[in-house]
Amino acid sequence: MRQSFCPILATTTLVISIHPYRNSPSPTFTLKGSGDQKFVPNLGLEALDRLASKSPEASKLFAKIAGPMMSIPPFNLEYPSDLTQSAYYPGPNTMNEHEIAVVSEAMEQRLIFPENTRIRKEIHSSHSKIFEVLQASVVKDDSALQLPSTIPNSILKLVRGDHAEELEGVCVSFEQAIQYAANDLQKEYLFLCLQSFRSGNLETYRDSQRAWVQDKMPRVESIFGFVEPYRDPYGTRAEFEGLVAILDKEETKALTRLVEHGDTFIRRLPWANGSENNGKGPFEKALFQPPDFTSIHALAYCSSIIFPGINLPNYNDIRQENGFKNVIIANRMSAESSTEDTCPFVDDMESETFQKHKFAAYYLYVVIHELLGHGTSKMLIESEDGSFNFNQRPDNPLTGRPIDTWYRPGQTWTGQFGDLATTLDECRAELVGAYLMDDEDLLALFGYDEHSTPTCSELTYNAYLQICVDGITGLRNFNVESGKWGQAHSRAHFAMLKCLLREGEGCASVECDPTSQHLVVRVDRSKIKTGGKKALGDMLLKLHIYRCTADVQICRSYFEELSSVNGEYLEWRKIALAKNQRRKIFVQANTFLEGEEVILKEYEATYEGIIQSWAERNV
């Protein structure tokens, strides 16, 4: 649990630990951005106290956080318990999973979206329970709105005004930003975001997303709001994030070519069969609306995880009715081209070539993941009026019989699949990326063939080797104490590796000697298209059908077993942790207004540069 900690980053530790506004998964202890596991700095309390004493304010703040920051447990983010913690469910009175589920269901029945909420439990002297749904908004009500509760001897209330001070600052900035919007759609998007942040009404925010997806290829792209639910153990409450980025027109051209041929590659996915739905089958949208797919360079990206690619919005009804956007964060992706750190789990004979081809393979994998992974599938839904978005019960390709499950009125993907929703979503998208990484027609759109450098077969091989490596390194984000995964992508990667080892007919293998801590992954090139692709294709088909038909029970049984960690996998995890590589730390620029001129200031890629950038950011 202890982590090497540079003294100059101690100041950053204080800033992160006390920062009050993230719809924060934890307000008082240090967490790894990816993995949600707590770490305790090697720098002792005495040294940290001396650093904090340089400022009376810092000293006062440090006194508040020193104990929680240095103590274990909690070990990681999860449902609140003696071993784990989550500030999505704050307060001294611990909520159990059943209570969280019941309150969440009551919110769903009242059409209160969960993304910008937290839930606090209080117990009165009469032993009655009061559950307060804390909704992020600038507006505060004089009295809370009471909601019906099915929990015995309890009261359920909606309390607006969570994070009011911070959101007020966001709204002031949005009012200024509207003046510089490039078109009416951008003005509408910013105005609706502002209104949502003020009122807490997420239906207004959903309207902002409808405007956002229509604003095609803006020169300045922006994403704001309570977006990703990865850090909520229940899987629905989101973290606030913000992104401002600049469009790269040249890099976007190649992505546009893939978008234009999207239907062609969708017809090659495992669920596309026969002539129905223009060859895409009943489990795919009839119309693939060409989305906005751009390459952007992030100017500022504030989130606990800086993703290389994004596909939004996360609301499936908006995606199906209005479309979606894909973005590739080019200056984040470029970090993968670094050759400074060689992978300890690739054979020395292959290491140099693997690193050389890593960026090209990774870039294409992420592109396919975002566009054809997150951009495909059709939820089979029954509406309130008894109508369906499908004509008749189609045959389930997994059973050969008509489907017997679908989304009933009011049911949603996240509501039904709960804590599994995010990792299943990412796993399905990852599998689409892997499944199409040997498609020569697709690779040709980006200039690759058997005479290019790297060749198509080299890209495919590198991608499969990366899948195996990611499965091993993902084990670092499995918490043995709680038996839980701390990161959705890591769980997906391990499940894919396990599938390849079990069903890939020798395509992948792992050499491990716990005594010498030797662990190497291997891929047999000759078995990628036969064993490897078939295994991952079968897994992809299962997850896709489970998702489309709301087959929660069968899906949970399948995926929980496939992503379980025991036996030799625990030995692999020990080696993965022992050979942990340096995490990437991203230094971001600032902008300053001097008169009418905008000044961009960049910083050195050093610890000092990180501290200076945050100090001058003045947040």
C-alpha angles and dihedrals in degrees: 000000000000114000131199106257127195111225093227089059091058089092090054089050089057092048094049094044095053099036102122102199126071100095065262122222087207129008100190115036139061117256136181107249090227115042101023091237121143120241129193115214118241088227104097129232093256093056093045090049091053090052092048092049090071087082128035090217093050090047091052092048093046091055088060097050105031096090099046092041095056100037130096127227119070092077100182147336115295140114106325113272141130089285103035140038142202127181089203081081102036132179138062095282107084118224118214125219093257093054092048091050094048093048090046091051090050089052091050091052089054091046092244107150114223103214097094097037141092127190124228124190122209129182120209128209089260086061090244116141124232117197113197118197101209108208120196110238143125091235117082121198123226088225131017122250110247117223129195113266128201094192109104116253094005143119125213121205137179110221118189125201104064109152089004096152095050094044091051088060090049091051093051089055091048091053088055093044093055089066090063099043113134097220145001094270091058090048090051092048094050093043093051092047089051092049091049094050090050097047102028089231108144093189085069089049089051088055088053089056091053088057092043095056090053093056097090122204098341115192088231114039122196136184122187138164145051096324121149124046097194095119098049110094089213089053102230110078113086141215120240113244140168134203131181117180144165123237119244104208098191096050089046093060094072091047090052090056090057092048090053090055095040096116091055093059095040087061088059095058119106097255095051109098144144125003098298116117092008091302096310097099131225095294095066133070114266092227123042099205105208102244129211105269114181141165110228137179113225115234092181127001115179113186137109088250122037103211123205092220137021134199115189159224101036093207105105095203091056091046092053096042104032106018133237143251132241124201131182113207097220098188089049091049091052089067087072090063091067113119095191095101120046118205112258092207098059120084113261090238090060101033099094094048092045092054092043093056097034099097096048093048093042093048093053092043091054092045092054091042092056101040105032098021103049091022098063139069135067123235110221103226139184113207129217091259092057096256124130134216088225127062101224137351104286122215114267106236089212095058105017089231130103113278116264099190133060139143109294122210111301095010120127136190095251093039093054101039096035114173091012096054100087097043092046090050092051094043092052091050091047090051092052088053091051094044094055099039091096095049104119093195091056094045090049090063086067095045101264127134137137091289099048128093106274101022124222092256091049091052091050092048092048091050093053091046088051091051089057093045091049090051091056097043090045089067088073087073095055112100112216094193094058098025089229136124116240098200131042097215093048092054090049092050093051092048089053092050091049090050092052092049093048103037105017096093093233097319092126134026139172125220111204135174109175092192095061093027089237114158125163131167121216134193124199106221093204092059101046097094095039110035102013101045093042093052094048091042091055090049091048092051092052095050091044095052093043089052096045094048100038090239093165101161097051091041094051092049092049100044099040090055093045092051097041116123118215143121114012091003089068088055089052089050092055091053092045090054093045090053095043113155128217113280117237114254116199122216112204132200128240131217126218129192115227107180104306094335123097113217120203115207120192127191138217116269092247138103088259089053091053093051093046093049092053093044091053093044088072098204 
